[in-house]
Amino acid sequence: MSRRRPVPRPQPARATPKACPCGLPADYDDCCGRLHRGEAQASTAEQLMRSRFSAFAVQDEAYLIRSWHPTTRPPRIDFDPAMRWVRLDILGSTDGGPFHTEGTVEFRAHYTERGRAGELHESSRFVRHDSAWTYLDGIVSG
């Protein structure tokens, strides 16, 4: 009798939250959900940062790829099933407004991994590409 190996199944996206993970006092559908669905574009670098955090929280790979600058974009996103993004703190920003072409956003993203709390502190660079804000790269602080 031969044993069949289980076929790996793609991870389903996380359930859509009611409150937006980005930290603004709004429902996900009316906040970052509009950007994820392509119904609106981020008007500032900070709005893009918030929407990307939310995309990590709900595991929206398509939006993350779409909002990543083509020169630094990875071919795919590997989500860690043990990691949950739980809160975003925006610490500051430079430029990145509706009339800028570049901007930076410093943030602290809080997560849990296998029940242990952690955080990512990064200063991210954003640039406009084809009239839309895109994530270029970031410097992670220790």
NUGUSE-288836 format. One record per residue (C-alpha): residue in one letter; x, y, z negated. Coordinates in pm, 1 decimal, always signed. Each point is the difference from the previous one (the first is absolute). Layout:
<atoms>
r:A c1:X c2:Y c3:Z
...
</atoms>
This chain:
<atoms>
r:M c1:+0.0 c2:+0.0 c3:+0.0
r:S c1:+147.5 c2:+336.3 c3:+101.0
r:R c1:-45.4 c2:+309.8 c3:-205.9
r:R c1:-109.6 c2:+312.4 c3:+179.9
r:R c1:+170.3 c2:+320.7 c3:-90.8
r:P c1:-234.8 c2:+284.8 c3:-81.7
r:V c1:-24.3 c2:+260.3 c3:+272.7
r:P c1:+97.3 c2:+345.6 c3:-129.3
r:R c1:-288.0 c2:+242.5 c3:+21.7
r:P c1:+34.7 c2:+373.1 c3:+48.5
r:Q c1:-56.6 c2:+201.8 c3:-313.7
r:P c1:-334.4 c2:+181.1 c3:+16.1
r:A c1:+0.6 c2:+371.5 c3:-65.1
r:R c1:-90.9 c2:+98.2 c3:-351.7
r:A c1:-359.7 c2:+87.5 c3:-73.3
r:T c1:-86.3 c2:+360.6 c3:+69.6
r:P c1:+7.0 c2:+197.2 c3:-326.8
r:K c1:-274.5 c2:+243.0 c3:-98.2
r:A c1:+235.0 c2:+270.9 c3:-133.8
r:C c1:+281.3 c2:+103.8 c3:+229.6
r:P c1:+337.1 c2:-145.4 c3:-109.2
r:C c1:+176.7 c2:+324.4 c3:+102.4
r:G c1:-100.0 c2:+167.4 c3:-325.6
r:L c1:-231.1 c2:+268.8 c3:+133.8
r:P c1:-347.6 c2:+7.8 c3:-157.6
r:A c1:-181.8 c2:-144.9 c3:+302.3
r:D c1:-142.5 c2:-325.2 c3:+129.8
r:Y c1:+240.6 c2:-201.4 c3:+214.3
r:D c1:-237.9 c2:+4.4 c3:+299.9
r:D c1:-17.3 c2:+380.9 c3:-3.8
r:C c1:+368.1 c2:+57.2 c3:-79.3
r:C c1:+278.8 c2:-221.8 c3:+135.4
r:G c1:-242.6 c2:-245.2 c3:+155.9
r:R c1:-82.0 c2:+257.1 c3:+271.7
r:L c1:+368.1 c2:+16.3 c3:+94.7
r:H c1:+43.7 c2:-376.9 c3:-13.5
r:R c1:-298.5 c2:-47.7 c3:+232.5
r:G c1:+136.7 c2:+263.0 c3:+243.3
r:E c1:-290.1 c2:+240.5 c3:-54.7
r:A c1:+236.0 c2:+279.1 c3:-112.6
r:Q c1:+370.9 c2:+84.4 c3:-6.2
r:A c1:+203.9 c2:+123.8 c3:-293.8
r:S c1:+27.7 c2:+377.2 c3:+13.6
r:T c1:+298.6 c2:+15.2 c3:-237.9
r:A c1:+298.5 c2:-215.9 c3:-88.3
r:E c1:-142.3 c2:-46.9 c3:-350.4
r:Q c1:-331.5 c2:-122.1 c3:+138.7
r:L c1:+189.3 c2:-251.4 c3:+215.1
r:M c1:+201.8 c2:-109.9 c3:-306.0
r:R c1:-319.3 c2:-55.2 c3:-198.8
r:S c1:-161.8 c2:-191.5 c3:+286.0
r:R c1:+307.4 c2:-220.9 c3:+40.1
r:F c1:-0.3 c2:-81.1 c3:-372.7
r:S c1:-367.0 c2:-95.1 c3:+33.0
r:A c1:+84.7 c2:-211.4 c3:+304.9
r:F c1:+256.2 c2:-191.0 c3:-205.6
r:A c1:-260.3 c2:-41.9 c3:-276.9
r:V c1:-259.8 c2:-147.1 c3:+240.2
r:Q c1:+264.0 c2:-170.0 c3:+219.0
r:D c1:-91.9 c2:+182.6 c3:+320.5
r:E c1:+298.9 c2:-99.8 c3:+213.5
r:A c1:-138.8 c2:+153.6 c3:+320.7
r:Y c1:-24.4 c2:+347.2 c3:-156.8
r:L c1:+346.4 c2:-21.5 c3:-155.2
r:I c1:+154.4 c2:-92.6 c3:+334.8
r:R c1:-201.0 c2:+266.9 c3:+183.1
r:S c1:+105.7 c2:+272.7 c3:-246.7
r:W c1:+371.1 c2:-94.6 c3:+5.6
r:H c1:+230.5 c2:+192.2 c3:+236.0
r:P c1:+94.7 c2:-225.4 c3:+295.9
r:T c1:+376.1 c2:+46.0 c3:-56.8
r:T c1:-13.7 c2:-146.3 c3:-353.2
r:R c1:-312.4 c2:-218.6 c3:+17.3
r:P c1:+41.5 c2:-367.2 c3:-95.4
r:P c1:-158.2 c2:-263.4 c3:+224.2
r:R c1:-232.6 c2:-109.3 c3:-281.9
r:I c1:-75.3 c2:+46.2 c3:-368.4
r:D c1:+46.8 c2:-291.2 c3:-238.6
r:F c1:-229.7 c2:+52.5 c3:-297.1
r:D c1:+100.6 c2:-169.5 c3:-323.9
r:P c1:-311.6 c2:-180.3 c3:-127.1
r:A c1:+121.5 c2:+43.0 c3:-360.5
r:M c1:+24.6 c2:+379.7 c3:+30.6
r:R c1:-287.1 c2:+243.4 c3:-64.2
r:W c1:+39.9 c2:+372.3 c3:+62.1
r:V c1:-195.4 c2:+170.2 c3:-278.1
r:R c1:+72.2 c2:+375.2 c3:-15.0
r:L c1:+167.6 c2:+279.0 c3:+191.8
r:D c1:+150.6 c2:+314.2 c3:-152.6
r:I c1:+100.9 c2:+278.1 c3:+238.7
r:L c1:+295.1 c2:+179.7 c3:-160.6
r:G c1:+58.4 c2:+268.2 c3:+262.4
r:S c1:+14.9 c2:+82.5 c3:+367.2
r:T c1:+186.3 c2:+226.9 c3:+238.9
r:D c1:-159.9 c2:+127.5 c3:+319.0
r:G c1:-221.2 c2:-267.2 c3:+158.6
r:G c1:-298.9 c2:+230.7 c3:+42.6
r:P c1:-240.3 c2:+29.2 c3:+292.0
r:F c1:+238.1 c2:+232.6 c3:+188.3
r:H c1:+329.7 c2:-177.2 c3:-77.2
r:T c1:+175.7 c2:-268.0 c3:+202.6
r:E c1:+196.9 c2:-152.3 c3:-289.2
r:G c1:-57.4 c2:-50.8 c3:-368.5
r:T c1:+105.3 c2:-193.2 c3:-305.7
r:V c1:-207.4 c2:-149.1 c3:-279.7
r:E c1:+147.5 c2:-120.7 c3:-328.0
r:F c1:-215.1 c2:-256.7 c3:-173.6
r:R c1:-11.8 c2:-273.3 c3:-258.5
r:A c1:-200.0 c2:-309.7 c3:+98.8
r:H c1:-100.6 c2:-229.2 c3:-284.8
r:Y c1:-54.3 c2:-370.6 c3:+49.9
r:T c1:-30.8 c2:-329.0 c3:-181.9
r:E c1:+186.0 c2:-309.3 c3:+110.8
r:R c1:-89.0 c2:-328.7 c3:-164.6
r:G c1:-155.1 c2:+198.8 c3:-284.8
r:R c1:+304.9 c2:+221.3 c3:-60.4
r:A c1:-20.6 c2:+375.7 c3:+55.8
r:G c1:+245.7 c2:+172.6 c3:+230.2
r:E c1:+38.7 c2:+316.6 c3:+199.7
r:L c1:+156.0 c2:+124.5 c3:+320.4
r:H c1:+137.2 c2:+356.0 c3:-0.3
r:E c1:+65.5 c2:+128.8 c3:+351.4
r:S c1:+47.0 c2:+318.7 c3:+196.7
r:S c1:-155.4 c2:-67.2 c3:+340.5
r:R c1:+56.8 c2:+187.0 c3:+324.3
r:F c1:-285.9 c2:+55.6 c3:+242.0
r:V c1:+4.7 c2:+140.4 c3:+351.9
r:R c1:-260.6 c2:+64.2 c3:+263.4
r:H c1:-0.5 c2:-242.0 c3:+292.6
r:D c1:-250.6 c2:+43.1 c3:+282.7
r:S c1:-173.1 c2:+267.7 c3:-213.1
r:A c1:-52.2 c2:-236.7 c3:-296.4
r:W c1:+184.7 c2:-21.0 c3:-329.6
r:T c1:+216.6 c2:-311.8 c3:-26.2
r:Y c1:+219.3 c2:-146.0 c3:-273.7
r:L c1:+365.3 c2:+16.6 c3:+105.9
r:D c1:+198.9 c2:-131.1 c3:-297.9
r:G c1:+62.1 c2:+46.7 c3:-367.4
r:I c1:+262.1 c2:+6.7 c3:-271.4
r:V c1:-78.1 c2:-220.4 c3:-297.5
r:S c1:+113.1 c2:+133.0 c3:-338.8
r:G c1:+119.9 c2:-227.1 c3:-276.1
</atoms>
